[in-house]
């Protein structure tokens, strides 16, 4: 089976922590290579990320990779986080620029993800395997696709080991992006990010914000199901499983599932792949 990884977000309440533990136990049977933990939209849950990473590592036995953002933070603050994650036992990080939290006036000492990658390398050498983000359908703030590709290559040149894509539902976008990256001299693994569909209305809103395109025919099919939640779940799982199968057959090195602290949508897809 192709290597798998799952992404969680930091819970804030006891109920959310119970949900995280339940999902982690269910997804553990798929023997993920690692799991990652976000810092929340706009850095809003940054203080919960180390706690969650420790929980995933110590309680569930995962190789846990925290997301690390450079927005709003000083070099000293980032240096302390790196020391904290080393102390927990982390050997992998996801280095991102991130978005400024609402009301924050300054970007921090490091402006771009490439700067953060270079800083991590300077501070910790080869201790961490560094993942970075990339965007097959182009970052929503990029001027154009070629400029976005140059920014991606800068992160690799700064010392990143591999990349995880933004989710997409058009496999051709991924394959074209990989071809373009290889032509630009990027040789690291480019792992497709997979978003199982659990709440389609929520997915549409999020996709509009992050620049991920949902094909028109998928939207129309979902609308046709109306309130038939069972039909929606079956169609969604079939759709994402077909996407994953094509990615695997096309040579994707691994699959990274945006689990959103839910196990069942990812498991439904993986059951179809098995």
ZAMAR-829364 format. One line per 5 residues: their letters; for each residue x, y, z of N, C-alpha, C. Coordinates in pm, 1 decimal. Layout:
# ZAMAR-829364
A> X:Y:Z:X:Y:Z:X:Y:Z | ...
END
This chain:
# ZAMAR-829364
XXXXX> 85.3:-119.7:0.0:0.0:0.0:0.0:88.7:124.5:0.0 | 44.6:226.8:-68.1:117.2:352.1:-75.0:125.3:414.7:64.9 | 234.7:483.3:99.5:243.0:549.6:231.0:131.2:651.3:250.5 | 80.5:655.9:373.7:-28.9:746.2:407.8:11.4:837.9:521.6 | -51.2:953.4:526.5:-41.0:1041.7:643.2:-175.3:1110.4:661.0
XXXXX> -201.1:1155.3:783.4:-327.3:1220.4:816.5:-299.6:1352.8:887.3 | -387.7:1449.7:862.0:-372.5:1580.6:924.8:-485.1:1605.2:1023.9 | -447.0:1648.1:1145.4:-541.9:1682.1:1250.5:-528.9:1830.0:1285.3 | -627.5:1881.1:1357.3:-616.1:2016.9:1410.2:-623.7:2011.3:1562.5 | -570.6:2110.4:1632.2:-565.0:2105.4:1779.3:-702.9:2125.2:1841.4
XXXXX> -748.7:2031.0:1924.0:-876.9:2048.7:1993.4:-863.1:2150.4:2106.7 | -972.3:2218.8:2135.3:-972.5:2318.6:2242.2:-1052.0:2273.5:2364.7 | -1148.6:2182.4:2346.0:-1236.9:2142.1:2454.8:-1219.5:1993.1:2482.7 | -1270.9:1949.6:2595.6:-1265.4:1806.8:2629.8:-1340.3:1723.2:2526.4 | -1451.5:1774.6:2478.7:-1529.1:1702.1:2376.9:-1448.6:1686.0:2248.7
XXXXX> -1381.2:1793.0:2209.1:-1298.3:1786.8:2088.8:-1179.1:1693.5:2107.4 | -1123.2:1691.8:2228.0:-1011.5:1600.7:2254.7:-1057.2:1454.7:2246.7 | -1177.2:1427.7:2296.3:-1231.7:1292.2:2286.7:-1250.4:1252.9:2140.3 | -1298.8:1348.0:2059.9:-1316.7:1321.9:1917.1:-1183.0:1294.1:1849.8 | -1081.3:1371.8:1884.4:-948.1:1350.1:1828.3:-896.2:1211.8:1864.3
XXXXX> -908.1:1173.7:1992.3:-858.9:1042.8:2035.5:-932.4:930.3:1963.1 | -1062.0:945.2:1947.7:-1140.5:842.1:1880.3:-1095.6:827.0:1734.0 | -1079.2:939.5:1666.5:-1037.7:934.7:1526.3:-895.7:882.0:1511.8 | -807.0:923.7:1602.0:-668.5:876.7:1596.0:-662.0:725.4:1611.0 | -740.3:670.0:1701.9:-741.8:525.3:1721.0:-792.8:453.5:1596.1
XXXXX> -896.1:508.2:1534.5:-952.6:445.1:1415.7:-857.2:451.6:1296.3 | -787.2:563.4:1283.6:-698.0:578.7:1169.1:-563.5:508.7:1190.1 | -534.0:474.2:1313.8:-408.0:406.6:1344.4:-395.6:273.1:1270.9 | -508.9:208.1:1243.6:-504.8:76.8:1178.7:-447.8:85.0:1037.2 | -443.9:206.0:981.9:-389.3:223.1:846.9:-238.6:246.8:848.5
XXXXX> -177.7:240.4:967.0:-32.2:252.1:983.0:25.2:372.3:907.5 | -20.7:494.0:940.1:31.4:611.1:869.2:180.7:631.1:892.7 | 246.8:682.1:792.4:388.7:714.2:804.0:410.7:821.3:910.5 | 318.4:917.0:916.2:319.9:1020.5:1019.8:183.8:1087.6:1020.8 | 158.7:1170.2:1120.6:42.0:1257.8:1122.4:91.3:1399.9:1144.6
XXXXX> 16.4:1495.9:1094.6:52.8:1636.0:1115.6:-54.1:1705.5:1197.6 | -17.4:1818.4:1254.7:-109.5:1894.2:1339.6:-99.2:2041.9:1303.3 | -211.4:2101.1:1265.6:-212.0:2239.8:1221.6:-199.3:2334.5:1341.2 | -181.7:2461.3:1308.3:-182.1:2563.9:1413.1:-309.9:2645.6:1408.3 | -407.2:2605.9:1326.3:-536.3:2672.9:1321.9:-535.8:2793.0:1229.9
XXXXX> -654.3:2832.9:1187.0:-669.0:2945.3:1095.5:-614.5:3072.3:1158.9 | -523.1:3138.2:1087.0:-468.4:3262.8:1138.5:-387.5:3247.4:1264.8 | -341.7:3127.0:1295.7:-262.6:3107.1:1415.7:-344.8:3105.5:1543.0 | -478.5:3096.8:1530.4:-564.9:3112.7:1647.3:-547.3:3002.6:1750.4 | -499.6:2885.0:1707.6:-483.3:2775.2:1803.3:-336.7:2737.9:1821.6
XXXXX> -248.5:2832.1:1796.6:-106.0:2802.1:1804.8:-67.9:2745.6:1940.4 | -125.9:2799.6:2048.2:-88.0:2754.5:2181.3:-130.8:2610.5:2208.4 | -227.0:2558.8:2131.2:-273.5:2421.9:2150.6:-194.5:2320.3:2069.5 | -115.8:2365.8:1973.3:-47.4:2272.1:1884.4:54.9:2186.1:1957.6 | 145.3:2241.7:2038.5:240.5:2154.2:2109.0:172.5:2050.7:2196.6
XXXXX> 64.6:2090.6:2265.0:-10.1:1997.1:2350.1:-65.7:1881.7:2267.1 | -118.5:1913.1:2148.5:-177.5:1810.4:2062.4:-69.9:1720.6:2003.0 | 41.2:1779.7:1963.1:151.1:1700.9:1908.5:201.8:1601.9:2013.1 | 216.8:1648.7:2136.7:261.2:1559.3:2244.9:160.0:1446.3:2265.3 | 31.6:1478.2:2257.8:-73.9:1377.7:2275.3:-68.1:1272.8:2163.7
XXXXX> -54.6:1318.3:2041.1:-49.5:1226.2:1927.1:75.3:1138.4:1932.3 | 184.3:1195.4:1981.5:310.9:1122.4:1987.1:313.6:1024.0:2103.7 | 279.3:1072.6:2222.4:295.0:991.2:2343.0:176.5:898.6:2367.0 | 55.5:946.2:2345.2:-61.8:863.4:2374.4:-93.5:765.6:2261.2 | -73.8:811.3:2138.0:-114.4:728.8:2024.0:3.3:667.8:1948.3
XXXXX> 124.8:708.6:1981.1:242.3:648.0:1920.2:270.7:691.0:1778.3 | 214.3:804.9:1735.6:237.9:853.3:1601.0:369.5:931.0:1592.2 | 431.4:927.3:1475.9:533.4:1024.6:1441.1:456.3:1151.8:1406.6 | 456.1:1248.1:1497.6:370.6:1366.3:1483.5:450.5:1486.4:1435.0 | 399.5:1551.4:1331.6:467.7:1665.3:1270.6:386.4:1792.1:1293.4
XXXXX> 434.3:1884.5:1376.3:361.2:2009.7:1395.7:376.9:2103.1:1276.4 | 271.4:2176.4:1248.5:281.5:2286.8:1152.5:348.6:2403.4:1224.6 | 439.2:2466.9:1154.9:511.9:2580.3:1212.0:499.6:2697.4:1116.0 | 448.8:2809.5:1166.3:427.9:2928.5:1084.2:523.9:3038.3:1126.3 | 560.3:3121.9:1029.7:651.2:3232.0:1063.2:577.8:3363.9:1085.5
XXXXX> 445.4:3367.9:1066.2:375.7:3495.8:1078.9:367.4:3539.5:1224.6 | 398.2:3665.9:1245.3:381.1:3725.1:1376.9:479.2:3680.6:1482.2 | 572.9:3592.8:1447.8:664.8:3540.6:1547.3:806.1:3594.0:1530.0 | 875.4:3608.9:1641.0:1015.2:3648.7:1634.6:1102.6:3525.3:1614.5 | 1227.4:3547.9:1577.9:1320.0:3435.3:1564.0:1334.8:3359.8:1696.5
XXXXX> 1336.5:3434.0:1806.2:1352.2:3369.6:1936.1:1231.6:3282.7:1969.4 | 1112.3:3329.4:1937.8:991.8:3249.2:1962.2:992.4:3121.6:1879.6 | 1033.5:3133.5:1754.7:1040.4:3014.6:1668.6:1150.6:2921.2:1718.1 | 1260.9:2978.7:1762.7:1371.1:2897.3:1817.0:1324.6:2816.2:1938.2 | 1244.1:2877.9:2024.9:1192.5:2806.7:2142.0:1097.0:2694.3:2102.6
XXXXX> 1015.4:2718.3:1999.1:925.5:2613.3:1951.6:1004.0:2495.4:1895.2 | 1109.6:2525.2:1820.7:1192.3:2417.8:1765.4:1252.1:2333.4:1878.0 | 1298.7:2399.3:1983.4:1353.6:2325.5:2097.7:1245.8:2242.6:2166.5 | 1125.9:2299.2:2177.5:1015.1:2227.0:2239.2:980.8:2101.4:2159.6 | 972.4:2114.9:2027.8:936.6:2000.1:1944.7:1046.8:1894.2:1942.8
XXXXX> 1169.4:1937.5:1949.8:1279.0:1839.7:1961.4:1266.6:1762.7:2092.5 | 1230.6:1835.2:2199.6:1216.0:1770.7:2329.2:1102.2:1669.7:2332.2 | 995.0:1697.2:2256.7:883.0:1603.6:2248.9:922.5:1478.1:2173.8 | 1017.1:1492.7:2082.6:1059.9:1378.0:2001.8:1023.8:1389.8:1855.5 | 983.3:1508.3:1812.1:946.3:1527.8:1671.7:1069.9:1524.5:1582.6
XXXXX> 1055.8:1459.2:1468.6:1161.4:1457.0:1368.6:1114.3:1514.0:1235.1 | 992.7:1564.6:1232.2:934.9:1616.3:1109.1:855.3:1741.8:1140.8 | 861.4:1841.0:1051.0:786.1:1965.4:1063.7:719.6:1998.0:931.0 | 609.9:2072.8:938.4:548.1:2130.9:819.2:566.7:2281.4:830.3 | 650.9:2337.7:745.2:687.9:2479.3:754.0:603.7:2561.2:655.9
XXXXX> 531.3:2658.9:710.0:437.9:2737.6:630.7:454.5:2885.8:660.0 | 418.3:2967.6:562.9:412.7:3110.1:591.5:296.8:3138.7:685.6 | 178.8:3084.8:655.6:61.1:3109.5:736.4:-1.2:3244.6:706.4 | -111.7:3270.8:771.5:-185.3:3396.4:755.0:-182.4:3474.2:885.3 | -177.8:3605.3:874.0:-179.4:3689.4:993.0:-312.4:3676.2:1066.0
XXXXX> -309.1:3651.3:1198.2:-434.2:3652.7:1274.4:-502.5:3787.7:1262.9 | -634.5:3788.6:1273.1:-710.8:3912.1:1262.4:-660.9:4015.6:1363.0 | -630.8:4135.5:1313.3:-587.8:4243.4:1400.3:-438.0:4250.8:1422.5 | -363.6:4149.3:1373.0:-219.3:4152.8:1393.0:-157.0:4247.6:1291.3 | -71.8:4335.6:1337.5:-20.9:4439.8:1250.3:110.3:4410.5:1181.9
XXXXX> 186.8:4313.2:1228.7:318.1:4289.5:1168.9:334.0:4143.0:1129.5 | 412.3:4117.0:1025.4:425.9:3980.2:977.1:521.5:3894.5:1057.7 | 605.5:3954.5:1140.9:703.9:3876.1:1214.2:842.3:3893.3:1154.7 | 941.9:3829.5:1218.6:1080.4:3845.1:1173.2:1104.6:3776.8:1039.2 | 1034.8:3667.2:1013.8:1050.8:3592.3:889.6:926.0:3612.8:805.4
XXXXX> 944.3:3655.3:682.4:828.8:3695.3:602.6:769.6:3582.4:519.6 | 857.2:3494.6:467.8:810.4:3390.9:376.1:848.3:3251.7:426.5 | 777.8:3151.0:374.1:806.0:3013.8:414.3:949.7:2974.4:382.5 | 1003.9:3024.4:272.0:1142.9:2993.4:237.7:1237.5:3044.8:345.8 | 1206.7:3161.3:402.0:1288.3:3215.3:511.3:1279.6:3125.1:634.0
XXXXX> 1160.5:3073.2:660.7:1141.7:2984.6:775.0:1218.7:2854.3:756.2 | 1212.5:2798.0:637.7:1286.4:2674.7:609.6:1435.6:2696.5:630.6 | 1487.5:2807.3:577.6:1630.3:2836.9:592.9:1666.2:2854.7:740.7 | 1577.8:2918.7:817.6:1603.2:2939.4:960.1:1606.4:2806.6:1033.9 | 1510.7:2718.4:1004.8:1507.6:2587.1:1069.7:1635.4:2510.6:1039.5
XXXXX> 1679.5:2513.0:916.0:1803.1:2442.9:878.7:1923.3:2501.8:952.5 | 1928.6:2634.4:961.0:2041.6:2698.9:1028.5:2043.4:2665.6:1177.2 | 1924.6:2651.2:1237.5:1914.4:2627.3:1381.0:1930.3:2480.1:1418.2 | 1881.5:2390.8:1333.6:1872.2:2249.6:1373.3:1942.6:2153.8:1277.4 | 2006.8:2205.7:1174.4:2075.5:2118.1:1080.3:1978.9:2023.0:1011.7
XXXXX> 2014.3:1895.7:1012.0:1931.3:1795.9:943.5:1838.5:1721.0:1039.5 | 1819.3:1772.8:1161.2:1737.6:1700.7:1259.7:1595.3:1677.5:1209.1 | 1534.6:1781.2:1148.7:1395.5:1772.0:1105.8:1383.6:1743.2:956.9 | 1289.9:1655.0:923.5:1243.4:1640.9:785.9:1141.2:1751.4:765.7 | 1166.3:1842.2:672.6:1081.2:1960.1:655.8:989.6:1943.2:535.5
XXXXX> 859.0:1948.0:564.3:757.5:1950.6:459.4:717.8:2095.9:433.7 | 686.3:2127.3:307.9:632.2:2259.0:274.3:506.5:2240.0:190.5 | 435.6:2348.3:169.2:310.6:2343.2:92.9:334.6:2382.8:-52.1 | 249.0:2330.4:-140.7:249.2:2374.5:-279.7:106.7:2366.5:-333.2 | 84.3:2429.1:-448.8:-51.8:2455.4:-493.6:-68.7:2422.0:-641.8
XXXXX> -114.4:2299.8:-673.2:-133.1:2261.6:-813.6:-225.2:2355.2:-890.8 | -323.5:2415.6:-822.8:-415.0:2507.9:-889.9:-380.7:2653.5:-859.1 | -258.7:2676.1:-808.3:-200.8:2808.3:-782.9:-254.4:2869.6:-653.4 | -160.6:2921.0:-574.4:-196.3:2987.4:-448.4:-291.2:3103.7:-478.2 | -396.3:3121.2:-396.4:-494.8:3226.6:-426.8:-437.7:3367.6:-426.7
XXXXX> -322.8:3388.6:-362.0:-263.9:3522.1:-359.1:-151.6:3539.8:-461.3 | -123.4:3435.0:-538.3:-14.5:3443.8:-636.1:-59.0:3523.6:-758.7 | 36.2:3595.5:-819.1:4.8:3672.7:-939.8:-27.4:3580.5:-1057.2 | 47.0:3470.3:-1067.0:25.0:3374.6:-1174.5:92.3:3244.0:-1136.2 | 70.5:3140.5:-1217.7:119.1:3006.7:-1184.7:271.6:2998.6:-1186.6
XXXXX> 336.0:3068.5:-1278.8:482.3:3061.3:-1287.0:547.7:3129.2:-1167.3 | 491.7:3241.7:-1123.9:543.0:3307.6:-1004.2:526.0:3217.7:-882.8 | 411.2:3152.7:-873.7:384.6:3060.7:-763.3:484.1:2945.3:-765.4 | 517.3:2894.7:-883.6:613.8:2785.8:-895.6:752.5:2830.7:-850.0 | 789.5:2954.0:-881.5:919.7:3005.5:-836.3:924.4:3014.9:-683.8
XXXXX> 814.0:3055.7:-622.7:809.3:3061.0:-475.7:822.8:2920.8:-416.1 | 760.7:2823.0:-478.9:772.8:2684.7:-433.4:917.2:2638.5:-443.2 | 981.4:2664.1:-555.4:1120.4:2621.2:-572.5:1212.1:2688.5:-470.8 | 1180.6:2812.0:-433.0:1262.7:2881.4:-333.2:1258.6:2808.0:-199.5 | 1143.2:2750.8:-165.6:1132.9:2674.8:-40.9:1216.0:2546.7:-47.1
XXXXX> 1217.0:2483.1:-161.9:1297.3:2362.1:-178.4:1445.4:2397.3:-174.0 | 1482.5:2503.6:-242.6:1622.8:2545.8:-244.0:1670.3:2585.8:-104.6 | 1579.1:2630.2:-19.5:1615.4:2669.8:116.9:1639.6:2549.2:207.4 | 1598.1:2429.4:161.6:1628.2:2310.0:240.5:1511.6:2218.3:270.9 | 1395.0:2239.1:209.1:1280.4:2151.0:234.6:1306.4:2012.4:175.0
XXXXX> 1253.6:1910.4:242.4:1274.9:1772.0:199.5:1164.9:1718.3:110.1 | 1043.6:1766.6:126.1:931.3:1720.0:46.5:818.2:1821.1:58.2 | 712.6:1798.8:-19.2:602.7:1894.8:-23.5:469.5:1822.6:-20.0 | 369.6:1891.2:36.9:231.6:1844.7:39.1:148.4:1947.0:-36.6 | 64.7:1899.6:-127.1:-15.5:1993.5:-204.8:-141.7:2035.7:-131.0
XXXXX> -193.9:2150.3:-170.3:-331.2:2184.5:-138.1:-420.9:2078.0:-201.2 | -536.3:2053.7:-142.1:-624.4:1952.6:-200.1:-679.9:1999.9:-334.7 | -723.6:1906.0:-413.9:-778.0:1932.3:-547.3:-866.0:1813.5:-584.4 | -947.0:1831.1:-686.5:-1030.2:1721.3:-735.2:-1007.3:1695.9:-884.3 | -902.4:1755.4:-937.9:-865.1:1737.8:-1078.0:-723.4:1681.4:-1081.3
XXXXX> -711.4:1552.2:-1107.6:-579.9:1488.4:-1104.7:-485.8:1549.2:-1207.1 | -538.7:1595.9:-1320.5:-452.3:1654.7:-1423.3:-377.9:1776.5:-1370.1 | -441.8:1852.6:-1280.5:-375.0:1969.2:-1222.3:-251.3:1925.2:-1144.4 | -263.0:1815.2:-1070.7:-148.6:1763.5:-994.9:-37.2:1716.6:-1087.5 | -71.4:1635.9:-1187.4:32.0:1582.1:-1276.1:102.5:1693.4:-1354.7
XXXXX> 26.0:1794.0:-1398.2:87.8:1906.0:-1468.9:180.5:1983.3:-1376.8 | 137.1:2003.3:-1252.4:220.6:2076.1:-1156.8:350.4:2000.5:-1130.5 | 342.4:1869.9:-1112.5:463.5:1790.2:-1089.1:557.0:1800.9:-1209.7 | 502.5:1791.0:-1329.9:585.4:1804.5:-1450.2:653.9:1940.9:-1454.4 | 579.4:2045.7:-1424.5:636.6:2180.6:-1425.5:744.2:2195.9:-1318.4
XXXXX> 719.6:2138.3:-1200.7:817.1:2146.9:-1092.4:945.1:2072.6:-1129.9 | 930.9:1955.3:-1189.7:1049.4:1880.3:-1231.8:1128.0:1958.5:-1337.5 | 1057.3:2021.1:-1429.3:1124.3:2100.6:-1532.7:1197.1:2220.1:-1472.4 | 1146.7:2269.2:-1358.2:1209.9:2382.9:-1290.3:1325.1:2339.7:-1200.3 | 1348.8:2209.9:-1189.2:1459.7:2160.7:-1109.4:1423.0:2111.6:-971.4
XXXXX> 1295.2:2097.9:-942.3:1251.0:2045.9:-812.5:1250.6:1893.9:-819.6 | 1324.7:1830.3:-730.9:1336.9:1684.7:-735.6:1276.5:1614.6:-614.3 | 1231.9:1688.5:-513.1:1180.3:1626.0:-390.6:1043.2:1564.6:-417.0 | 1000.5:1470.0:-331.8:865.2:1413.7:-345.9:758.1:1521.5:-330.4 | 657.2:1515.9:-415.3:543.5:1607.3:-409.1:419.9:1522.0:-381.8
XXXXX> 373.1:1526.1:-258.1:265.7:1437.6:-211.7:131.3:1506.9:-228.3 | 36.8:1444.6:-296.7:-94.6:1507.3:-311.1:-171.7:1509.6:-180.3 | -229.0:1625.1:-149.6:-317.3:1637.0:-34.9:-459.1:1598.9:-76.1 | -522.9:1515.4:2.7:-654.8:1460.6:-30.2:-756.3:1507.7:73.3 | -864.7:1565.9:26.1:-970.8:1612.2:116.1:-1094.0:1524.8:99.7
XXXXX> -1115.4:1428.7:189.7:-1241.6:1353.6:187.1:-1357.8:1450.6:210.9 | -1472.6:1419.2:154.5:-1586.3:1510.3:162.7:-1681.9:1463.6:271.2 | -1697.1:1545.3:374.9:-1791.6:1514.1:482.1:-1906.8:1613.5:484.5 | -1877.6:1742.2:469.9:-1978.3:1847.2:468.9:-1956.8:1929.7:342.6 | -2041.7:1907.6:240.4:-2015.8:1968.7:110.6:-2033.4:2120.0:114.0
XXXXX> -2130.6:2170.2:186.0:-2150.6:2315.4:194.1:-2029.1:2383.2:255.6 | -1977.0:2322.1:361.3:-1856.6:2374.8:425.5:-1737.7:2367.8:330.9 | -1727.4:2258.0:257.0:-1617.3:2241.8:161.6:-1621.5:2349.8:54.1 | -1740.3:2380.8:4.2:-1751.7:2484.4:-99.3:-1703.8:2618.9:-47.3 | -1742.3:2653.6:74.5:-1699.4:2782.1:131.0:-1548.5:2785.8:148.8
XXXXX> -1494.4:2678.6:200.6:-1350.3:2674.4:224.6:-1273.7:2676.9:92.5 | -1325.0:2607.5:-7.9:-1256.6:2600.8:-136.9:-1251.3:2737.2:-204.2 | -1356.8:2814.6:-189.1:-1357.1:2950.0:-245.6:-1249.3:3035.8:-182.4 | -1223.7:3014.1:-53.6:-1123.7:3095.1:17.6:-981.3:3051.8:-15.6 | -959.6:2922.6:-35.1:-822.5:2873.4:-52.3:-785.1:2849.5:-198.3
XXXXX> -877.7:2870.7:-289.4:-844.0:2859.3:-431.1:-850.8:2719.8:-487.9 | -907.9:2624.5:-414.4:-923.1:2488.7:-466.8:-1052.7:2480.9:-548.1 | -1042.8:2425.6:-667.1:-1157.6:2422.2:-757.1:-1235.7:2292.1:-740.3 | -1366.2:2303.6:-723.5:-1454.5:2187.6:-724.8:-1520.3:2182.9:-862.4 | -1500.4:2077.2:-939.7:-1557.5:2071.7:-1074.4:-1708.4:2096.6:-1074.4
XXXXX> -1755.1:2165.5:-1175.6:-1896.8:2202.3:-1184.4:-1986.2:2079.9:-1180.7 | -1943.1:1972.6:-1246.2:-2028.4:1854.0:-1250.2:-2044.2:1792.0:-1111.6 | -1940.8:1805.9:-1027.5:-1950.0:1754.1:-891.1:-2051.3:1837.0:-810.9 | -2045.1:1968.8:-826.7:-2139.5:2056.6:-757.3:-2282.9:2022.5:-797.4 | -2304.5:2005.4:-928.1:-2440.5:1976.3:-976.5:-2488.2:1839.3:-927.4
XXXXX> -2399.1:1741.6:-922.2:-2437.4:1610.6:-873.8:-2475.8:1618.5:-725.3 | -2397.3:1691.1:-648.3:-2427.4:1706.9:-506.7:-2562.5:1776.0:-486.8 | -2587.7:1877.7:-567.0:-2715.0:1947.9:-556.4:-2831.6:1855.4:-590.1 | -2808.8:1764.8:-683.1:-2913.0:1672.3:-723.4:-2952.4:1574.3:-615.1 | -2860.7:1544.8:-523.7:-2891.6:1452.4:-414.8:-2976.6:1516.3:-305.4
XXXXX> -2983.2:1648.9:-304.7:-3066.2:1717.1:-206.2:-3026.9:1681.9:-64.1 | -3122.8:1631.7:12.8:-3100.5:1597.9:153.7:-3069.5:1450.3:175.2 | -3042.5:1377.7:68.4:-3012.9:1234.3:79.8:-2868.3:1217.2:126.7 | -2847.7:1220.9:258.2:-2711.7:1219.2:312.8:-2639.4:1089.2:279.9 | -2712.5:977.9:275.7:-2648.7:851.1:242.6:-2593.1:849.7:101.4
XXXXX> -2671.6:900.1:6.2:-2625.2:906.3:-132.6:-2506.6:1000.6:-146.6 | -2509.9:1111.1:-72.1:-2399.0:1206.9:-76.9:-2271.0:1141.8:-25.6 | -2279.8:1069.8:86.5:-2160.7:1004.1:141.6:-2103.5:901.4:44.9 | -2190.2:822.0:-17.4:-2143.2:719.7:-109.5:-2078.1:782.0:-232.0 | -2142.6:882.8:-288.7:-2086.1:950.2:-405.7:-1953.3:1015.8:-371.4
XXXXX> -1946.8:1083.9:-256.2:-1824.6:1153.4:-215.9:-1709.5:1055.6:-198.1 | -1735.1:943.9:-132.0:-1629.7:844.4:-111.1:-1583.6:784.2:-243.2 | -1678.9:754.5:-332.6:-1642.7:700.6:-464.0:-1558.9:800.7:-542.8 | -1599.8:926.4:-539.0:-1529.9:1031.8:-613.0:-1385.2:1044.6:-567.3 | -1365.5:1054.6:-435.6:-1230.2:1076.0:-383.3:-1146.0:949.7:-400.0
XXXXX> -1208.3:832.7:-388.8:-1133.7:708.0:-409.5:-1085.4:696.6:-553.2 | -1168.6:734.7:-649.6:-1125.8:731.6:-790.5:-1010.0:828.3:-813.5 | -1017.5:944.8:-748.7:-907.8:1040.7:-758.5:-779.1:980.3:-703.2 | -788.3:918.1:-586.0:-670.2:857.8:-524.3:-613.2:746.1:-611.2 | -701.7:664.4:-667.6:-654.0:556.0:-752.7:-578.1:609.9:-872.8
XXXXX> -628.8:715.3:-932.2:-558.9:773.5:-1046.1:-424.1:832.8:-1004.5 | -420.5:895.5:-887.7:-294.7:952.2:-838.9:-191.7:842.0:-814.8 | -236.7:733.1:-752.1:-146.0:620.6:-725.9:-95.0:561.1:-856.9 | -187.5:535.9:-948.8:-148.7:477.2:-1077.0:-55.7:569.2:-1155.9 | -69.9:700.7:-1131.8:13.8:797.5:-1202.1:148.2:823.2:-1137.2
XXXXX> 175.0:757.4:-1024.2:307.2:767.7:-963.5:318.0:856.5:-841.7 | 206.9:897.2:-782.3:215.4:978.0:-659.7:292.9:901.6:-553.6 | 386.0:967.6:-482.5:471.1:896.0:-386.8:402.1:858.4:-256.4 | 291.3:923.7:-223.4:218.0:900.3:-98.3:86.6:975.0:-108.3 | 1.1:959.5:-7.5:-124.0:1034.7:0.8:-134.0:1097.0:139.6
XXXXX> -167.1:1225.5:144.1:-182.8:1297.8:270.7:-329.4:1336.1:285.8 | -398.5:1276.4:383.3:-540.9:1300.1:401.7:-565.2:1413.3:500.7 | -643.7:1512.3:457.8:-688.5:1617.1:548.3:-807.6:1562.8:625.9 | -779.0:1497.6:737.9:-882.3:1423.7:810.5:-978.0:1514.1:888.5 | -933.5:1633.9:926.1:-1018.7:1727.2:1000.9:-1074.5:1664.0:1128.1
XXXXX> -993.0:1581.1:1191.5:-1027.9:1513.8:1318.4:-1147.2:1419.5:1305.9 | -1175.7:1377.5:1182.4:-1280.1:1278.6:1156.3:-1215.8:1156.8:1091.6 | -1259.1:1038.6:1131.2:-1201.6:916.5:1075.3:-1284.1:860.0:960.3 | -1416.3:864.8:971.5:-1500.7:790.9:878.6:-1486.8:833.4:732.2 | -1481.5:963.7:698.8:-1467.2:999.2:557.0:-1338.3:944.0:494.6
XXXXX> -1227.1:949.9:568.7:-1101.9:893.8:517.3:-1110.5:742.3:507.2 | -1170.7:679.1:608.3:-1182.1:533.9:606.6:-1269.9:486.0:491.6 | -1374.2:561.2:459.0:-1461.0:523.5:347.6:-1384.1:523.4:216.6 | -1296.2:621.0:199.7:-1213.3:627.4:79.2:-1113.3:511.4:78.2 | -1046.1:489.5:189.4:-943.4:386.1:196.3:-1002.4:246.3:179.1
XXXX> -1124.4:224.8:227.1:-1189.3:95.9:208.1:-1208.7:65.8:60.4 | -1238.7:167.3:-17.1:-1256.0:148.7:-161.0:-1123.2:125.2:-231.0 | -1017.8:183.3:-180.4:-885.4:160.0:-239.5:-835.7:19.0:-208.8 | -864.3:-31.1:-89.7:-820.8:-165.0:-53.2:-885.0:-268.8:-143.4
END
